Amino acid sequence: MRHCSARGYCMKYELLQRARRYCMKYEVLQQARGYYKQYEVLQGARGYCKQYEILQGARGYCKQYEVLQRATGYCKQYEALQR
């Protein structure tokens, strides 16, 4: 009888150990998922930053273009006045 109960305890212990291993694996997976989500968010943010930089750059070029257009306009007016 004692032998049987010992075997029962051993089986329970093995099951507990297995359950613990699964739990640990699950936790590791959950953490990995969390890191992956953070990574995706960071990648997304980086993407937005790049787009923003491109837009800022484009805005800069547009401003330069406007300034050049204005300057050309002033030059033409000046030339007309000179004539």
Backbone as CSV, one residue per row, in Angstrom:
resi,resn,N_x,N_y,N_z,CA_x,CA_y,CA_z,C_x,C_y,C_z
1,MET,0.830,-1.200,0.000,0.000,0.000,0.000,0.868,1.255,0.000
2,ARG,1.882,1.221,0.856,2.767,2.383,0.922,3.464,2.606,-0.411
3,HIS,3.871,1.510,-1.030,4.552,1.580,-2.326,3.655,2.275,-3.358
4,CYS,2.380,1.907,-3.348,1.404,2.471,-4.284,1.264,3.976,-4.063
5,SER,1.145,4.360,-2.800,0.964,5.773,-2.519,2.230,6.546,-2.919
6,ALA,3.390,5.926,-2.722,4.649,6.568,-3.119,4.652,6.773,-4.631
7,ARG,4.211,5.758,-5.351,4.155,5.855,-6.815,3.195,6.969,-7.223
8,GLY,2.084,7.043,-6.510,1.097,8.093,-6.766,1.709,9.475,-6.577
9,TYR,2.462,9.618,-5.490,3.131,10.903,-5.232,4.136,11.211,-6.342
10,CYS,4.876,10.182,-6.747,5.865,10.366,-7.816,5.192,10.836,-9.096
11,MET,4.070,10.219,-9.414,3.348,10.597,-10.635,2.846,12.036,-10.540
12,LYS,2.298,12.375,-9.355,1.829,13.749,-9.139,2.980,14.728,-9.289
13,TYR,4.140,14.346,-8.705,5.329,15.205,-8.754,5.765,15.422,-10.204
14,GLU,5.783,14.313,-10.980,6.155,14.404,-12.404,5.184,15.317,-13.152
15,LEU,3.906,15.145,-12.865,2.887,15.979,-13.510,3.099,17.448,-13.158
16,LEU,3.391,17.682,-11.869,3.647,19.057,-11.430,4.867,19.630,-12.142
17,GLN,5.912,18.824,-12.235,7.136,19.257,-12.907,6.851,19.601,-14.370
18,ARG,6.086,18.719,-15.008,5.711,18.933,-16.410,4.895,20.211,-16.555
19,ALA,3.924,20.359,-15.639,3.073,21.552,-15.655,3.923,22.804,-15.497
20,ARG,4.917,22.725,-14.581,5.817,23.851,-14.355,6.590,24.191,-15.623
21,ARG,7.086,23.138,-16.293,7.844,23.347,-17.536,6.978,24.027,-18.585
22,TYR,5.724,23.544,-18.716,4.817,24.161,-19.675,4.557,25.618,-19.320
23,CYS,4.370,25.862,-18.024,4.130,27.230,-17.559,5.308,28.127,-17.902
24,MET,6.510,27.620,-17.665,7.713,28.399,-17.960,7.807,28.689,-19.453
25,LYS,7.557,27.640,-20.258,7.580,27.827,-21.713,6.548,28.868,-22.130
26,TYR,5.348,28.758,-21.533,4.262,29.691,-21.831,4.670,31.119,-21.482
27,GLU,5.272,31.283,-20.278,5.717,32.603,-19.846,6.761,33.166,-20.809
28,VAL,7.704,32.298,-21.194,8.756,32.718,-22.131,8.127,33.155,-23.453
29,LEU,7.151,32.371,-23.921,6.456,32.713,-25.165,5.721,34.039,-25.034
30,GLN,5.038,34.201,-23.884,4.301,35.442,-23.648,5.257,36.642,-23.650
31,GLN,6.407,36.470,-22.967,7.410,37.540,-22.933,7.906,37.830,-24.336
32,ALA,8.180,36.760,-25.079,8.672,36.918,-26.449,7.650,37.681,-27.279
33,ARG,6.379,37.325,-27.095,5.305,38.025,-27.806,5.289,39.495,-27.449
34,GLY,5.454,39.749,-26.140,5.502,41.134,-25.658,6.637,41.899,-26.307
35,TYR,7.826,41.276,-26.345,8.982,41.925,-26.962,8.736,42.145,-28.446
36,TYR,8.111,41.147,-29.087,7.838,41.248,-30.518,6.893,42.407,-30.799
37,LYS,5.864,42.533,-29.945,4.917,43.646,-30.103,5.630,44.974,-29.935
38,GLN,6.486,45.073,-28.889,7.276,46.292,-28.669,8.129,46.576,-29.899
39,TYR,8.735,45.521,-30.443,9.588,45.658,-31.622,8.787,46.195,-32.803
40,GLU,7.585,45.604,-33.001,6.711,46.060,-34.093,6.328,47.524,-33.909
41,VAL,5.996,47.887,-32.657,5.620,49.272,-32.350,6.799,50.198,-32.665
42,LEU,8.006,49.775,-32.228,9.208,50.570,-32.497,9.453,50.698,-33.989
43,GLN,9.283,49.568,-34.708,9.487,49.589,-36.155,8.486,50.543,-36.805
44,GLY,7.234,50.459,-36.335,6.184,51.346,-36.850,6.533,52.796,-36.591
45,ALA,6.986,53.058,-35.355,7.359,54.422,-34.972,8.510,54.906,-35.856
46,ARG,9.479,54.007,-36.094,10.610,54.360,-36.955,10.137,54.712,-38.357
47,GLY,9.176,53.896,-38.827,8.599,54.146,-40.146,7.962,55.526,-40.209
48,TYR,7.176,55.852,-39.170,6.527,57.159,-39.119,7.561,58.275,-39.056
49,CYS,8.636,58.032,-38.266,9.692,59.048,-38.155,10.333,59.305,-39.505
50,LYS,10.582,58.219,-40.235,11.189,58.373,-41.568,10.263,59.160,-42.486
51,GLN,8.979,58.805,-42.463,7.993,59.520,-43.274,7.973,60.991,-42.895
52,TYR,8.013,61.250,-41.584,7.997,62.629,-41.076,9.224,63.383,-41.574
53,GLU,10.396,62.722,-41.481,11.633,63.347,-41.946,11.552,63.658,-43.439
54,ILE,11.000,62.714,-44.194,10.850,62.908,-45.642,9.933,64.098,-45.908
55,LEU,8.818,64.140,-45.157,7.869,65.259,-45.295,8.531,66.578,-44.927
56,GLN,9.300,66.551,-43.815,9.998,67.764,-43.392,10.976,68.202,-44.484
57,GLY,11.693,67.218,-45.033,12.636,67.500,-46.116,11.911,68.100,-47.310
58,ALA,10.776,67.489,-47.665,9.980,67.977,-48.794,9.505,69.398,-48.533
59,ARG,9.077,69.653,-47.291,8.632,70.996,-46.916,9.766,71.989,-47.085
60,GLY,10.952,71.552,-46.635,12.141,72.399,-46.779,12.389,72.747,-48.236
61,TYR,12.317,71.729,-49.102,12.530,71.962,-50.533,11.467,72.878,-51.104
62,CYS,10.211,72.682,-50.657,9.108,73.533,-51.129,9.355,74.985,-50.743
63,LYS,9.801,75.195,-49.501,10.090,76.557,-49.045,11.187,77.175,-49.878
64,GLN,12.258,76.392,-50.119,13.371,76.876,-50.950,12.855,77.241,-52.339
65,TYR,11.978,76.374,-52.871,11.410,76.603,-54.200,10.600,77.892,-54.214
66,GLU,9.767,78.079,-53.156,8.959,79.301,-53.056,9.847,80.537,-52.998
67,VAL,10.909,80.445,-52.194,11.839,81.564,-52.060,12.471,81.871,-53.417
68,LEU,12.880,80.815,-54.121,13.482,80.987,-55.450,12.481,81.608,-56.428
69,GLN,11.234,81.113,-56.370,10.189,81.652,-57.241,9.984,83.143,-56.968
70,ARG,9.928,83.485,-55.670,9.765,84.878,-55.278,10.934,85.715,-55.782
71,ALA,12.144,85.163,-55.555,13.357,85.875,-55.974,13.332,86.101,-57.475
72,THR,12.914,85.079,-58.215,12.816,85.203,-59.675,11.810,86.283,-60.040
73,GLY,10.694,86.282,-59.310,9.662,87.302,-59.525,10.209,88.701,-59.278
74,TYR,10.928,88.864,-58.167,11.506,90.171,-57.831,12.509,90.585,-58.903
75,CYS,13.322,89.601,-59.350,14.320,89.900,-60.380,13.642,90.392,-61.657
76,LYS,12.563,89.720,-62.028,11.838,90.102,-63.244,11.261,91.511,-63.106
77,GLN,10.676,91.794,-61.918,10.121,93.123,-61.645,11.238,94.174,-61.722
78,TYR,12.377,93.829,-61.133,13.522,94.744,-61.118,13.993,95.021,-62.541
79,GLU,14.090,93.945,-63.338,14.514,94.090,-64.745,13.535,94.975,-65.513
80,ALA,12.241,94.762,-65.257,11.211,95.539,-65.935,11.348,97.018,-65.559
81,LEU,11.619,97.250,-64.272,11.791,98.625,-63.807,13.038,99.265,-64.428
82,GLN,14.082,98.489,-64.578,15.331,98.983,-65.130,15.124,99.426,-66.582
83,ARG,14.273,98.681,-67.284,14.006,99.024,-68.680,13.231,100.308,-68.708
